[in-house]
Amino acid sequence: MDTTVNWFDMPIGVQISNVGSEVHRALQWKKRGNKQREAAFCKKAVEFLDIMKQDPKNKYRIGEIESCIEELEDYFLGNNQYQTTEEMLIKYYDAFLL
């Protein structure tokens, strides 16, 4: 089954809400100290963002999507050189909740 077609049918708000759900899960596992689960949910959020980059309706959002990917990977998998906080991530992704 090609899930990409279904993903492309979703409005941008629904797509980013799905990303936000994975970010929230990663944050919860980060609080619990489970690096493996934290990384897994971060990678799932990044996977969704990568699919969003392929969606023709998001062609003018590529820069923002790439920034989101970079920030998530830096926060969850890197050294947090951007000094992102949990509150910043929640504020950004919760803005898209339906």
Secondary structure, 3 states (H helix, E strand, C coil): CCHHHHHHHCCHHHHHHHHHHHHHHHHHHHHHCCHHHHHHHHHHHHHHHHHHHHCHHHCCCHHHHHHHHHHHHHHHHCCCCCCCCHHHHHHHHHCCCC
